[in-house]
Amino acid sequence: MPRLSDFAYRKPISMTGSTKPQSIKLPYPYIVELIVPLKGFGYTLKKMQTWHQARGLMLHQRSGGYVEPHWYSHWCFADPQDAKEFQATFGGEVVRPST
């Protein structure tokens, strides 16, 4: 079974062509972008939820959209250190907040 780290990640691009993350995540500007596996996250999703609970964090996850050939999921964090730890545990790419 392929791991999330086996996939290449894309540069985030909004509908306007901007490479900046969208501003609707202002209270949670640090984003970890993951490719959604073909059959979904499965048991890994439960691990992600448990990871948040263990740290007392609210889970803020949303669709990152579709860019051929993958669906992307965004996991949003208020603290950059939490985003880095989540990435270290589950893979993906940390997307820098807009300035």
BALOBA-1460 file (C-alpha; in Angstrom, 3 decimals):
// residues 99
<rec num="1" residu="m" x="0.000" y="0.000" z="0.000"/>
<rec num="2" residu="p" x="1.449" y="3.400" z="-0.921"/>
<rec num="3" residu="r" x="2.319" y="5.803" z="1.863"/>
<rec num="4" residu="l" x="1.461" y="9.496" z="1.801"/>
<rec num="5" residu="s" x="5.167" y="10.268" z="1.520"/>
<rec num="6" residu="d" x="5.307" y="8.335" z="-1.796"/>
<rec num="7" residu="f" x="3.443" y="11.108" z="-3.629"/>
<rec num="8" residu="a" x="4.872" y="14.299" z="-5.060"/>
<rec num="9" residu="y" x="3.240" y="17.461" z="-3.768"/>
<rec num="10" residu="r" x="2.066" y="20.364" z="-5.840"/>
<rec num="11" residu="k" x="2.482" y="24.071" z="-5.346"/>
<rec num="12" residu="p" x="-0.787" y="25.400" z="-3.879"/>
<rec num="13" residu="i" x="-2.678" y="27.359" z="-6.506"/>
<rec num="14" residu="s" x="-5.964" y="29.120" z="-5.927"/>
<rec num="15" residu="m" x="-8.612" y="29.690" z="-8.562"/>
<rec num="16" residu="t" x="-7.045" y="33.107" z="-9.237"/>
<rec num="17" residu="g" x="-3.635" y="31.564" z="-9.902"/>
<rec num="18" residu="s" x="-2.178" y="32.845" z="-6.632"/>
<rec num="19" residu="t" x="0.291" y="30.619" z="-4.804"/>
<rec num="20" residu="k" x="-0.780" y="32.069" z="-1.434"/>
<rec num="21" residu="p" x="-3.160" y="30.121" z="0.823"/>
<rec num="22" residu="q" x="-6.682" y="31.484" z="0.923"/>
<rec num="23" residu="s" x="-7.357" y="34.031" z="3.666"/>
<rec num="24" residu="i" x="-10.440" y="32.308" z="5.135"/>
<rec num="25" residu="k" x="-8.138" y="30.397" z="7.474"/>
<rec num="26" residu="l" x="-6.938" y="33.566" z="9.223"/>
<rec num="27" residu="p" x="-7.231" y="32.230" z="12.819"/>
<rec num="28" residu="y" x="-5.474" y="29.040" z="11.645"/>
<rec num="29" residu="p" x="-2.985" y="30.270" z="9.043"/>
<rec num="30" residu="y" x="-0.510" y="27.365" z="9.192"/>
<rec num="31" residu="i" x="-1.626" y="24.640" z="6.831"/>
<rec num="32" residu="v" x="-0.417" y="21.111" z="6.220"/>
<rec num="33" residu="e" x="-1.486" y="19.936" z="2.786"/>
<rec num="34" residu="l" x="-1.895" y="16.200" z="2.265"/>
<rec num="35" residu="i" x="-2.805" y="14.188" z="-0.811"/>
<rec num="36" residu="v" x="-5.978" y="12.235" z="-0.115"/>
<rec num="37" residu="p" x="-5.310" y="8.532" z="-0.879"/>
<rec num="38" residu="l" x="-7.560" y="6.883" z="-3.480"/>
<rec num="39" residu="k" x="-9.564" y="5.059" z="-0.796"/>
<rec num="40" residu="g" x="-9.476" y="7.928" z="1.700"/>
<rec num="41" residu="f" x="-7.408" y="8.202" z="4.862"/>
<rec num="42" residu="g" x="-9.099" y="5.210" z="6.505"/>
<rec num="43" residu="y" x="-7.637" y="4.351" z="9.911"/>
<rec num="44" residu="t" x="-5.079" y="7.164" z="9.510"/>
<rec num="45" residu="l" x="-7.942" y="9.653" z="9.916"/>
<rec num="46" residu="k" x="-8.643" y="8.235" z="13.394"/>
<rec num="47" residu="k" x="-4.934" y="8.600" z="14.217"/>
<rec num="48" residu="m" x="-5.066" y="12.235" z="13.055"/>
<rec num="49" residu="q" x="-8.106" y="12.890" z="15.256"/>
<rec num="50" residu="t" x="-6.413" y="11.220" z="18.238"/>
<rec num="51" residu="w" x="-3.263" y="13.292" z="17.591"/>
<rec num="52" residu="h" x="-5.338" y="16.477" z="17.894"/>
<rec num="53" residu="q" x="-7.149" y="15.256" z="21.037"/>
<rec num="54" residu="a" x="-3.895" y="14.289" z="22.761"/>
<rec num="55" residu="r" x="-2.627" y="17.865" z="22.332"/>
<rec num="56" residu="g" x="-5.904" y="19.540" z="23.226"/>
<rec num="57" residu="l" x="-6.253" y="21.029" z="19.737"/>
<rec num="58" residu="m" x="-9.456" y="21.699" z="17.841"/>
<rec num="59" residu="l" x="-9.496" y="19.819" z="14.561"/>
<rec num="60" residu="h" x="-9.653" y="22.238" z="11.603"/>
<rec num="61" residu="q" x="-9.637" y="20.310" z="8.363"/>
<rec num="62" residu="r" x="-11.018" y="21.228" z="4.963"/>
<rec num="63" residu="s" x="-10.758" y="20.198" z="1.351"/>
<rec num="64" residu="g" x="-7.792" y="21.662" z="-0.425"/>
<rec num="65" residu="g" x="-9.450" y="20.939" z="-3.751"/>
<rec num="66" residu="y" x="-8.545" y="18.903" z="-6.787"/>
<rec num="67" residu="v" x="-5.552" y="19.396" z="-9.034"/>
<rec num="68" residu="e" x="-5.003" y="16.686" z="-11.628"/>
<rec num="69" residu="p" x="-4.469" y="13.894" z="-10.634"/>
<rec num="70" residu="h" x="-5.045" y="14.271" z="-6.852"/>
<rec num="71" residu="w" x="-7.484" y="15.520" z="-4.242"/>
<rec num="72" residu="y" x="-5.852" y="17.531" z="-1.466"/>
<rec num="73" residu="s" x="-6.807" y="17.977" z="2.175"/>
<rec num="74" residu="h" x="-5.783" y="20.970" z="4.301"/>
<rec num="75" residu="w" x="-5.188" y="20.620" z="8.043"/>
<rec num="76" residu="c" x="-5.108" y="24.083" z="9.625"/>
<rec num="77" residu="f" x="-3.243" y="25.167" z="12.768"/>
<rec num="78" residu="a" x="-2.891" y="28.364" z="14.795"/>
<rec num="79" residu="d" x="0.674" y="27.518" z="15.884"/>
<rec num="80" residu="p" x="3.458" y="26.821" z="13.355"/>
<rec num="81" residu="q" x="5.052" y="24.290" z="15.709"/>
<rec num="82" residu="d" x="1.837" y="22.221" z="15.766"/>
<rec num="83" residu="a" x="1.803" y="22.259" z="11.954"/>
<rec num="84" residu="k" x="5.425" y="21.060" z="11.836"/>
<rec num="85" residu="e" x="4.749" y="18.264" z="14.329"/>
<rec num="86" residu="f" x="1.648" y="17.165" z="12.396"/>
<rec num="87" residu="q" x="3.675" y="17.117" z="9.187"/>
<rec num="88" residu="a" x="6.460" y="15.120" z="10.841"/>
<rec num="89" residu="t" x="3.898" y="12.553" z="11.982"/>
<rec num="90" residu="f" x="1.638" y="12.301" z="8.922"/>
<rec num="91" residu="g" x="3.673" y="13.722" z="6.031"/>
<rec num="92" residu="g" x="2.468" y="16.305" z="3.569"/>
<rec num="93" residu="e" x="3.748" y="19.790" z="3.005"/>
<rec num="94" residu="v" x="3.542" y="22.824" z="5.279"/>
<rec num="95" residu="v" x="1.996" y="25.692" z="3.345"/>
<rec num="96" residu="r" x="3.201" y="29.092" z="4.496"/>
<rec num="97" residu="p" x="0.592" y="31.605" z="5.586"/>
<rec num="98" residu="s" x="-0.157" y="34.593" z="3.398"/>
<rec num="99" residu="t" x="1.547" y="37.812" z="4.421"/>
